[in-house]
């Protein structure tokens, strides 16, 4: 049998989340002596096959249709279910991004099976599957037994380090007739609000919290982020005050990040914020409160006024960059 991975991509651009799902799928497949196959949807599906093969895809099933002109949860779910019924995989997995969870929810509903989200580990058991998943925004791990003819699992985004494992990557075209009405939830138009690196993919994120004092103070964070090739984030308190747009918010109800460096300035670090930042490789906190939650979780902390420290960092970076 096989573990089927839904390849998330955006018009041919494959996010790291897909490679995380492939890495998790390889571990699950190895526990059952299964193979790993991938389903890629849309006109660009064939062109991403080499990247998928590099991360362990033995077979890449491509599905193209006029209804799949862009991402659409209903059309994606319908197409994936058609493939599932044709190849009978032991499990269907994706990354636990908003798109991954959305499509898998539709797949599980159509197959009438349970859906386990935010999984961090899974293996075959005598009664089905043993699954460990995140609850309460990642602050709690729950062990569950999943009894289903096919396991539908999303692996928590940023919980698995993607690795390469070159495989055949044989491309197989799967034909499916999708009803036109499924196009009602397909993306029809896009507006670019910002170019370049995004908050979710930035290698460096410089965030500000209530301690920034006002919206104007974020200018120095913008300058520092630009010098470091990163993006500016913020806490929920900042968006509540109207200082920054919600798209900049890091947290459970904002964007989940996993940069190499996360510089948190004047952020107390509520649990909801930490859920969004806990994937960061290195956390540096600047705060006047040595007992602030984010300070206690940070690998490095500067207990001082951010309005003095951040300008000093900017000057030092400029000096080192010449």
Short mmCIF file of the C-alpha atoms (twelve columns), coordinates in Angstrom:
data_MODEL
# 
_entry.id   MODEL 
# 
loop_
_atom_site.group_PDB 
_atom_site.id 
_atom_site.type_symbol 
_atom_site.label_atom_id 
_atom_site.label_alt_id 
_atom_site.label_comp_id 
_atom_site.label_asym_id 
_atom_site.label_seq_id 
_atom_site.Cartn_x 
_atom_site.Cartn_y 
_atom_site.Cartn_z 
_atom_site.pdbx_PDB_model_num 
ATOM 1   C CA . UNK A 1   0.000   0.000  0.000   1 
ATOM 2   C CA . UNK A 2   0.979   3.623  0.068   1 
ATOM 3   C CA . UNK A 3   0.854   6.833  2.074   1 
ATOM 4   C CA . UNK A 4   -0.587  9.580  -0.113  1 
ATOM 5   C CA . UNK A 5   0.647   13.135 0.434   1 
ATOM 6   C CA . UNK A 6   -1.277  16.167 -0.803  1 
ATOM 7   C CA . UNK A 7   1.315   18.545 -2.247  1 
ATOM 8   C CA . UNK A 8   0.483   22.114 -1.318  1 
ATOM 9   C CA . UNK A 9   1.810   24.593 -3.866  1 
ATOM 10  C CA . UNK A 10  0.973   28.056 -5.089  1 
ATOM 11  C CA . UNK A 11  1.076   28.188 -8.893  1 
ATOM 12  C CA . UNK A 12  4.162   25.982 -8.980  1 
ATOM 13  C CA . UNK A 13  5.875   27.407 -5.897  1 
ATOM 14  C CA . UNK A 14  6.248   24.618 -3.326  1 
ATOM 15  C CA . UNK A 15  6.339   25.792 0.313   1 
ATOM 16  C CA . UNK A 16  8.463   24.118 2.959   1 
ATOM 17  C CA . UNK A 17  5.234   22.802 4.505   1 
ATOM 18  C CA . UNK A 18  4.913   20.250 1.690   1 
ATOM 19  C CA . UNK A 19  8.412   18.928 2.348   1 
ATOM 20  C CA . UNK A 20  7.565   18.674 6.058   1 
ATOM 21  C CA . UNK A 21  4.548   16.533 5.158   1 
ATOM 22  C CA . UNK A 22  6.654   14.357 2.868   1 
ATOM 23  C CA . UNK A 23  9.241   13.805 5.605   1 
ATOM 24  C CA . UNK A 24  6.511   12.808 8.073   1 
ATOM 25  C CA . UNK A 25  4.907   10.548 5.470   1 
ATOM 26  C CA . UNK A 26  8.187   8.712  4.903   1 
ATOM 27  C CA . UNK A 27  8.421   7.885  8.605   1 
ATOM 28  C CA . UNK A 28  4.822   6.678  8.692   1 
ATOM 29  C CA . UNK A 29  5.259   4.653  5.502   1 
ATOM 30  C CA . UNK A 30  8.435   3.017  6.834   1 
ATOM 31  C CA . UNK A 31  6.534   1.769  9.896   1 
ATOM 32  C CA . UNK A 32  4.130   -0.074 7.562   1 
ATOM 33  C CA . UNK A 33  6.611   -0.991 4.805   1 
ATOM 34  C CA . UNK A 34  4.568   1.245  2.475   1 
ATOM 35  C CA . UNK A 35  5.667   3.584  -0.288  1 
ATOM 36  C CA . UNK A 36  5.116   7.343  -0.465  1 
ATOM 37  C CA . UNK A 37  3.101   8.803  -3.310  1 
ATOM 38  C CA . UNK A 38  2.023   12.386 -3.880  1 
ATOM 39  C CA . UNK A 39  -0.955  14.045 -5.482  1 
ATOM 40  C CA . UNK A 40  -0.314  17.432 -7.107  1 
ATOM 41  C CA . UNK A 41  -3.238  19.425 -8.475  1 
ATOM 42  C CA . UNK A 42  -3.452  22.134 -11.123 1 
ATOM 43  C CA . UNK A 43  -1.701  23.079 -14.348 1 
ATOM 44  C CA . UNK A 44  1.700   23.402 -12.644 1 
ATOM 45  C CA . UNK A 45  1.545   19.981 -10.982 1 
ATOM 46  C CA . UNK A 46  3.958   18.241 -13.378 1 
ATOM 47  C CA . UNK A 47  6.646   20.903 -13.056 1 
ATOM 48  C CA . UNK A 48  6.966   20.405 -9.280  1 
ATOM 49  C CA . UNK A 49  7.481   16.632 -9.583  1 
ATOM 50  C CA . UNK A 50  11.328  16.846 -9.384  1 
ATOM 51  C CA . UNK A 51  11.150  18.713 -6.051  1 
ATOM 52  C CA . UNK A 52  8.671   16.169 -4.701  1 
ATOM 53  C CA . UNK A 53  10.849  13.267 -5.869  1 
ATOM 54  C CA . UNK A 54  13.858  14.811 -4.113  1 
ATOM 55  C CA . UNK A 55  11.928  14.555 -0.830  1 
ATOM 56  C CA . UNK A 56  10.752  10.971 -1.194  1 
ATOM 57  C CA . UNK A 57  7.875   10.762 -3.690  1 
ATOM 58  C CA . UNK A 58  7.988   7.427  -5.520  1 
ATOM 59  C CA . UNK A 59  5.005   8.408  -7.686  1 
ATOM 60  C CA . UNK A 60  3.564   11.866 -8.389  1 
ATOM 61  C CA . UNK A 61  -0.096  11.756 -9.434  1 
ATOM 62  C CA . UNK A 62  -0.931  14.899 -11.379 1 
ATOM 63  C CA . UNK A 63  -4.545  16.034 -11.695 1 
ATOM 64  C CA . UNK A 64  -5.496  18.818 -14.096 1 
ATOM 65  C CA . UNK A 65  -8.913  20.260 -14.814 1 
ATOM 66  C CA . UNK A 66  -10.444 23.612 -15.816 1 
ATOM 67  C CA . UNK A 67  -11.924 23.711 -12.309 1 
ATOM 68  C CA . UNK A 68  -8.393  23.507 -10.862 1 
ATOM 69  C CA . UNK A 69  -7.254  26.778 -12.437 1 
ATOM 70  C CA . UNK A 70  -6.217  27.902 -8.939  1 
ATOM 71  C CA . UNK A 71  -6.606  26.727 -5.360  1 
ATOM 72  C CA . UNK A 72  -10.131 25.702 -4.365  1 
ATOM 73  C CA . UNK A 73  -10.864 23.554 -1.283  1 
ATOM 74  C CA . UNK A 74  -13.959 21.838 -2.664  1 
ATOM 75  C CA . UNK A 75  -12.384 20.979 -6.017  1 
ATOM 76  C CA . UNK A 76  -9.162  19.821 -4.363  1 
ATOM 77  C CA . UNK A 77  -11.010 17.573 -1.912  1 
ATOM 78  C CA . UNK A 78  -13.206 16.076 -4.632  1 
ATOM 79  C CA . UNK A 79  -10.192 15.306 -6.833  1 
ATOM 80  C CA . UNK A 80  -8.180  13.784 -3.990  1 
ATOM 81  C CA . UNK A 81  -11.086 11.537 -2.965  1 
ATOM 82  C CA . UNK A 82  -11.395 10.269 -6.536  1 
ATOM 83  C CA . UNK A 83  -7.717  9.300  -6.442  1 
ATOM 84  C CA . UNK A 84  -8.061  7.723  -2.990  1 
ATOM 85  C CA . UNK A 85  -10.901 5.536  -4.251  1 
ATOM 86  C CA . UNK A 86  -8.730  4.492  -7.192  1 
ATOM 87  C CA . UNK A 87  -5.468  3.603  -5.394  1 
ATOM 88  C CA . UNK A 88  -6.721  2.808  -1.830  1 
ATOM 89  C CA . UNK A 89  -3.865  4.306  0.248   1 
ATOM 90  C CA . UNK A 90  -3.437  3.405  3.901   1 
ATOM 91  C CA . UNK A 91  -3.212  7.099  4.825   1 
ATOM 92  C CA . UNK A 92  -3.752  10.554 3.319   1 
ATOM 93  C CA . UNK A 93  -1.593  13.297 4.812   1 
ATOM 94  C CA . UNK A 94  -0.764  16.974 4.359   1 
ATOM 95  C CA . UNK A 95  0.859   19.749 6.326   1 
ATOM 96  C CA . UNK A 96  -1.287  21.403 8.985   1 
ATOM 97  C CA . UNK A 97  -1.427  24.754 7.213   1 
ATOM 98  C CA . UNK A 98  -4.743  26.501 6.673   1 
ATOM 99  C CA . UNK A 99  -4.949  25.016 3.177   1 
ATOM 100 C CA . UNK A 100 -3.816  21.569 4.257   1 
ATOM 101 C CA . UNK A 101 -6.364  21.336 7.044   1 
ATOM 102 C CA . UNK A 102 -9.099  22.767 4.841   1 
ATOM 103 C CA . UNK A 103 -8.591  20.206 2.082   1 
ATOM 104 C CA . UNK A 104 -8.181  17.259 4.471   1 
ATOM 105 C CA . UNK A 105 -11.395 18.200 6.280   1 
ATOM 106 C CA . UNK A 106 -13.203 17.974 2.940   1 
ATOM 107 C CA . UNK A 107 -11.500 14.674 2.114   1 
ATOM 108 C CA . UNK A 108 -12.425 13.125 5.471   1 
ATOM 109 C CA . UNK A 109 -16.043 14.286 5.190   1 
ATOM 110 C CA . UNK A 110 -16.407 12.773 1.729   1 
ATOM 111 C CA . UNK A 111 -14.799 9.492  2.830   1 
ATOM 112 C CA . UNK A 112 -16.812 9.499  6.079   1 
ATOM 113 C CA . UNK A 113 -13.720 8.865  8.227   1 
ATOM 114 C CA . UNK A 114 -12.104 10.656 11.164  1 
ATOM 115 C CA . UNK A 115 -9.599  13.443 10.609  1 
ATOM 116 C CA . UNK A 116 -6.710  13.973 13.068  1 
ATOM 117 C CA . UNK A 117 -5.168  17.441 12.820  1 
ATOM 118 C CA . UNK A 118 -1.899  18.873 14.156  1 
ATOM 119 C CA . UNK A 119 -0.205  15.478 14.389  1 
ATOM 120 C CA . UNK A 120 3.449   15.296 15.467  1 
ATOM 121 C CA . UNK A 121 3.869   11.488 15.332  1 
ATOM 122 C CA . UNK A 122 1.911   8.562  13.891  1 
ATOM 123 C CA . UNK A 123 2.451   4.844  13.410  1 
ATOM 124 C CA . UNK A 124 0.457   1.745  12.533  1 
ATOM 125 C CA . UNK A 125 -1.042  -0.154 15.446  1 
ATOM 126 C CA . UNK A 126 -3.049  -3.355 15.840  1 
ATOM 127 C CA . UNK A 127 -6.354  -1.477 15.887  1 
ATOM 128 C CA . UNK A 128 -5.523  1.171  13.303  1 
ATOM 129 C CA . UNK A 129 -3.114  4.024  14.008  1 
ATOM 130 C CA . UNK A 130 -1.479  5.447  17.135  1 
ATOM 131 C CA . UNK A 131 -1.332  9.216  16.828  1 
ATOM 132 C CA . UNK A 132 0.213   11.987 18.930  1 
ATOM 133 C CA . UNK A 133 -1.102  15.444 18.196  1 
ATOM 134 C CA . UNK A 134 -0.874  18.964 19.537  1 
ATOM 135 C CA . UNK A 135 -3.734  20.450 21.518  1 
ATOM 136 C CA . UNK A 136 -4.253  23.829 23.178  1 
ATOM 137 C CA . UNK A 137 -2.038  25.602 20.669  1 
ATOM 138 C CA . UNK A 138 0.866   23.191 21.152  1 
ATOM 139 C CA . UNK A 139 1.013   23.401 24.958  1 
ATOM 140 C CA . UNK A 140 -0.425  19.886 25.318  1 
ATOM 141 C CA . UNK A 141 0.298   16.590 23.527  1 
ATOM 142 C CA . UNK A 142 -2.561  14.127 23.166  1 
ATOM 143 C CA . UNK A 143 -2.155  10.405 22.396  1 
ATOM 144 C CA . UNK A 144 -5.104  8.901  20.530  1 
ATOM 145 C CA . UNK A 145 -5.977  5.663  18.757  1 
ATOM 146 C CA . UNK A 146 -7.409  6.228  15.300  1 
ATOM 147 C CA . UNK A 147 -9.654  3.503  13.931  1 
ATOM 148 C CA . UNK A 148 -10.342 4.171  10.253  1 
ATOM 149 C CA . UNK A 149 -10.052 2.337  6.953   1 
ATOM 150 C CA . UNK A 150 -7.811  5.176  5.806   1 
ATOM 151 C CA . UNK A 151 -6.014  7.545  8.152   1 
ATOM 152 C CA . UNK A 152 -6.491  11.231 7.328   1 
ATOM 153 C CA . UNK A 153 -3.765  13.231 9.083   1 
ATOM 154 C CA . UNK A 154 -2.330  16.737 8.997   1 
ATOM 155 C CA . UNK A 155 1.121   17.131 10.512  1 
ATOM 156 C CA . UNK A 156 1.623   20.250 12.612  1 
ATOM 157 C CA . UNK A 157 3.367   22.945 10.566  1 
ATOM 158 C CA . UNK A 158 6.969   23.612 11.710  1 
ATOM 159 C CA . UNK A 159 6.953   20.548 14.007  1 
ATOM 160 C CA . UNK A 160 9.018   18.410 11.606  1 
ATOM 161 C CA . UNK A 161 12.356  19.306 10.059  1 
ATOM 162 C CA . UNK A 162 12.160  18.498 6.334   1 
ATOM 163 C CA . UNK A 163 14.872  16.255 4.924   1 
ATOM 164 C CA . UNK A 164 15.699  15.012 1.448   1 
ATOM 165 C CA . UNK A 165 15.392  11.351 0.408   1 
ATOM 166 C CA . UNK A 166 15.602  11.084 -3.397  1 
ATOM 167 C CA . UNK A 167 13.068  8.716  -4.971  1 
ATOM 168 C CA . UNK A 168 11.848  7.832  -8.454  1 
ATOM 169 C CA . UNK A 169 9.210   10.548 -8.727  1 
ATOM 170 C CA . UNK A 170 7.418   8.779  -11.578 1 
ATOM 171 C CA . UNK A 171 4.745   11.077 -12.981 1 
ATOM 172 C CA . UNK A 172 1.298   9.533  -13.479 1 
ATOM 173 C CA . UNK A 173 -1.617  11.540 -14.860 1 
ATOM 174 C CA . UNK A 174 -4.938  10.900 -13.153 1 
ATOM 175 C CA . UNK A 175 -8.071  11.975 -14.983 1 
ATOM 176 C CA . UNK A 176 -11.145 13.063 -13.069 1 
ATOM 177 C CA . UNK A 177 -14.324 14.833 -14.173 1 
ATOM 178 C CA . UNK A 178 -15.005 17.632 -11.697 1 
ATOM 179 C CA . UNK A 179 -18.431 19.325 -11.650 1 
ATOM 180 C CA . UNK A 180 -18.351 22.978 -12.703 1 
ATOM 181 C CA . UNK A 181 -20.131 24.057 -9.511  1 
ATOM 182 C CA . UNK A 182 -16.992 23.239 -7.495  1 
ATOM 183 C CA . UNK A 183 -15.437 26.354 -9.032  1 
ATOM 184 C CA . UNK A 184 -17.568 28.459 -6.674  1 
ATOM 185 C CA . UNK A 185 -14.755 28.309 -4.084  1 
ATOM 186 C CA . UNK A 186 -11.762 28.555 -6.432  1 
ATOM 187 C CA . UNK A 187 -9.548  31.653 -6.232  1 
ATOM 188 C CA . UNK A 188 -10.501 34.006 -9.072  1 
ATOM 189 C CA . UNK A 189 -8.232  36.988 -8.535  1 
ATOM 190 C CA . UNK A 190 -5.228  38.040 -6.472  1 
ATOM 191 C CA . UNK A 191 -3.904  41.330 -5.144  1 
ATOM 192 C CA . UNK A 192 -0.247  41.555 -4.169  1 
ATOM 193 C CA . UNK A 193 -0.003  43.443 -0.873  1 
ATOM 194 C CA . UNK A 194 3.727   42.909 -0.432  1 
ATOM 195 C CA . UNK A 195 6.556   41.480 -2.472  1 
ATOM 196 C CA . UNK A 196 9.546   39.369 -1.504  1 
ATOM 197 C CA . UNK A 197 9.933   37.312 1.646   1 
ATOM 198 C CA . UNK A 198 6.796   36.776 3.711   1 
ATOM 199 C CA . UNK A 199 6.370   36.790 7.471   1 
ATOM 200 C CA . UNK A 200 5.825   33.020 7.474   1 
ATOM 201 C CA . UNK A 201 9.006   32.296 5.495   1 
ATOM 202 C CA . UNK A 202 11.358  35.067 6.661   1 
ATOM 203 C CA . UNK A 203 14.724  33.872 8.044   1 
ATOM 204 C CA . UNK A 204 14.653  36.749 10.528  1 
ATOM 205 C CA . UNK A 205 11.570  38.207 12.181  1 
ATOM 206 C CA . UNK A 206 11.740  41.383 14.262  1 
ATOM 207 C CA . UNK A 207 8.561   41.795 16.293  1 
ATOM 208 C CA . UNK A 208 7.234   44.533 18.512  1 
ATOM 209 C CA . UNK A 209 4.700   44.438 21.295  1 
ATOM 210 C CA . UNK A 210 2.898   46.843 23.580  1 
ATOM 211 C CA . UNK A 211 6.283   48.038 24.831  1 
ATOM 212 C CA . UNK A 212 6.882   49.811 21.510  1 
ATOM 213 C CA . UNK A 213 4.596   52.565 22.802  1 
ATOM 214 C CA . UNK A 214 3.130   53.710 19.487  1 
ATOM 215 C CA . UNK A 215 2.908   52.941 15.774  1 
ATOM 216 C CA . UNK A 216 5.706   55.351 14.868  1 
ATOM 217 C CA . UNK A 217 8.224   53.371 16.935  1 
ATOM 218 C CA . UNK A 218 7.937   50.478 14.482  1 
ATOM 219 C CA . UNK A 219 10.010  52.489 11.989  1 
ATOM 220 C CA . UNK A 220 13.188  51.329 13.738  1 
ATOM 221 C CA . UNK A 221 12.033  47.718 13.560  1 
ATOM 222 C CA . UNK A 222 11.392  48.137 9.844   1 
ATOM 223 C CA . UNK A 223 14.915  49.496 9.418   1 
ATOM 224 C CA . UNK A 224 16.467  46.640 11.382  1 
ATOM 225 C CA . UNK A 225 14.431  43.977 9.558   1 
ATOM 226 C CA . UNK A 226 15.502  45.403 6.190   1 
ATOM 227 C CA . UNK A 227 19.156  45.351 7.224   1 
ATOM 228 C CA . UNK A 228 18.833  41.692 8.271   1 
ATOM 229 C CA . UNK A 229 16.798  40.576 5.261   1 
ATOM 230 C CA . UNK A 230 13.747  39.830 7.413   1 
ATOM 231 C CA . UNK A 231 10.223  40.968 8.131   1 
ATOM 232 C CA . UNK A 232 8.470   42.845 10.918  1 
ATOM 233 C CA . UNK A 233 5.904   41.091 13.077  1 
ATOM 234 C CA . UNK A 234 3.885   42.127 16.083  1 
ATOM 235 C CA . UNK A 235 1.781   40.909 18.991  1 
ATOM 236 C CA . UNK A 236 -1.999  40.912 19.195  1 
ATOM 237 C CA . UNK A 237 -1.944  43.936 21.526  1 
ATOM 238 C CA . UNK A 238 -0.342  45.929 18.728  1 
ATOM 239 C CA . UNK A 239 -3.054  45.041 16.200  1 
ATOM 240 C CA . UNK A 240 -5.739  45.709 18.817  1 
ATOM 241 C CA . UNK A 241 -4.289  49.201 19.240  1 
ATOM 242 C CA . UNK A 242 -4.337  49.720 15.483  1 
ATOM 243 C CA . UNK A 243 -0.579  50.181 15.247  1 
ATOM 244 C CA . UNK A 244 -0.082  47.369 12.693  1 
ATOM 245 C CA . UNK A 245 -2.221  45.348 10.321  1 
ATOM 246 C CA . UNK A 246 -3.429  41.897 11.400  1 
ATOM 247 C CA . UNK A 247 -1.328  40.372 8.604   1 
ATOM 248 C CA . UNK A 248 1.760   41.228 10.711  1 
ATOM 249 C CA . UNK A 249 0.508   39.445 13.824  1 
ATOM 250 C CA . UNK A 250 2.488   36.470 15.094  1 
ATOM 251 C CA . UNK A 251 0.463   34.006 17.128  1 
ATOM 252 C CA . UNK A 252 -2.197  31.362 17.290  1 
ATOM 253 C CA . UNK A 253 -4.720  33.611 15.557  1 
ATOM 254 C CA . UNK A 254 -2.064  35.219 13.374  1 
ATOM 255 C CA . UNK A 255 0.897   33.823 11.470  1 
ATOM 256 C CA . UNK A 256 2.989   30.916 12.703  1 
ATOM 257 C CA . UNK A 257 6.666   31.498 12.035  1 
ATOM 258 C CA . UNK A 258 9.883   29.449 12.145  1 
ATOM 259 C CA . UNK A 259 12.757  31.861 11.422  1 
ATOM 260 C CA . UNK A 260 16.405  31.274 12.213  1 
ATOM 261 C CA . UNK A 261 16.232  34.297 14.515  1 
ATOM 262 C CA . UNK A 262 13.223  35.811 16.261  1 
ATOM 263 C CA . UNK A 263 13.878  39.169 17.909  1 
ATOM 264 C CA . UNK A 264 10.982  40.053 20.217  1 
ATOM 265 C CA . UNK A 265 10.935  43.664 21.382  1 
ATOM 266 C CA . UNK A 266 8.665   44.695 24.232  1 
ATOM 267 C CA . UNK A 267 6.501   41.569 23.990  1 
ATOM 268 C CA . UNK A 268 5.325   39.964 27.230  1 
ATOM 269 C CA . UNK A 269 4.657   36.682 25.446  1 
ATOM 270 C CA . UNK A 270 1.153   35.410 26.086  1 
ATOM 271 C CA . UNK A 271 0.612   31.723 25.363  1 
ATOM 272 C CA . UNK A 272 -1.191  32.546 22.108  1 
ATOM 273 C CA . UNK A 273 1.810   34.541 20.886  1 
ATOM 274 C CA . UNK A 274 4.267   31.823 21.864  1 
ATOM 275 C CA . UNK A 275 2.245   29.256 19.907  1 
ATOM 276 C CA . UNK A 276 2.973   31.253 16.762  1 
ATOM 277 C CA . UNK A 277 6.664   31.787 17.542  1 
ATOM 278 C CA . UNK A 278 7.668   28.485 19.147  1 
ATOM 279 C CA . UNK A 279 9.054   27.151 15.858  1 
ATOM 280 C CA . UNK A 280 11.810  29.793 15.897  1 
ATOM 281 C CA . UNK A 281 15.349  28.363 15.980  1 
ATOM 282 C CA . UNK A 282 16.754  31.183 18.129  1 
ATOM 283 C CA . UNK A 283 14.696  33.576 20.256  1 
ATOM 284 C CA . UNK A 284 16.124  36.864 21.530  1 
ATOM 285 C CA . UNK A 285 13.936  38.986 23.811  1 
ATOM 286 C CA . UNK A 286 14.389  42.662 24.659  1 
ATOM 287 C CA . UNK A 287 12.275  43.685 27.629  1 
ATOM 288 C CA . UNK A 288 12.496  45.693 30.814  1 
ATOM 289 C CA . UNK A 289 10.664  42.884 32.666  1 
ATOM 290 C CA . UNK A 290 13.013  40.008 33.470  1 
ATOM 291 C CA . UNK A 291 10.026  37.821 34.422  1 
ATOM 292 C CA . UNK A 292 8.083   38.306 31.194  1 
ATOM 293 C CA . UNK A 293 6.941   35.008 29.739  1 
ATOM 294 C CA . UNK A 294 8.843   35.447 26.473  1 
ATOM 295 C CA . UNK A 295 12.007  36.425 28.337  1 
ATOM 296 C CA . UNK A 296 11.925  33.158 30.315  1 
ATOM 297 C CA . UNK A 297 11.469  31.164 27.087  1 
ATOM 298 C CA . UNK A 298 14.121  33.000 25.082  1 
ATOM 299 C CA . UNK A 299 17.578  31.585 24.501  1 
ATOM 300 C CA . UNK A 300 19.000  35.084 24.979  1 
ATOM 301 C CA . UNK A 301 17.488  38.142 26.651  1 
ATOM 302 C CA . UNK A 302 18.422  41.785 27.046  1 
ATOM 303 C CA . UNK A 303 16.832  43.367 30.094  1 
ATOM 304 C CA . UNK A 304 16.782  46.988 29.038  1 
ATOM 305 C CA . UNK A 305 14.775  49.669 27.247  1 
ATOM 306 C CA . UNK A 306 14.178  48.558 23.648  1 
ATOM 307 C CA . UNK A 307 14.190  52.199 22.518  1 
ATOM 308 C CA . UNK A 308 17.882  52.319 23.466  1 
ATOM 309 C CA . UNK A 309 18.883  48.776 22.474  1 
ATOM 310 C CA . UNK A 310 17.301  48.546 18.992  1 
ATOM 311 C CA . UNK A 311 18.972  51.744 17.658  1 
ATOM 312 C CA . UNK A 312 22.277  50.453 19.052  1 
ATOM 313 C CA . UNK A 313 21.790  47.147 17.202  1 
ATOM 314 C CA . UNK A 314 20.994  49.042 13.991  1 
ATOM 315 C CA . UNK A 315 24.188  51.071 14.242  1 
ATOM 316 C CA . UNK A 316 26.270  47.963 14.934  1 
ATOM 317 C CA . UNK A 317 24.751  46.087 11.979  1 
ATOM 318 C CA . UNK A 318 25.417  49.061 9.700   1 
ATOM 319 C CA . UNK A 319 29.004  49.228 10.909  1 
ATOM 320 C CA . UNK A 320 29.573  45.526 10.239  1 
ATOM 321 C CA . UNK A 321 27.944  45.726 6.848   1 
ATOM 322 C CA . UNK A 322 30.227  48.614 5.942   1 
# 
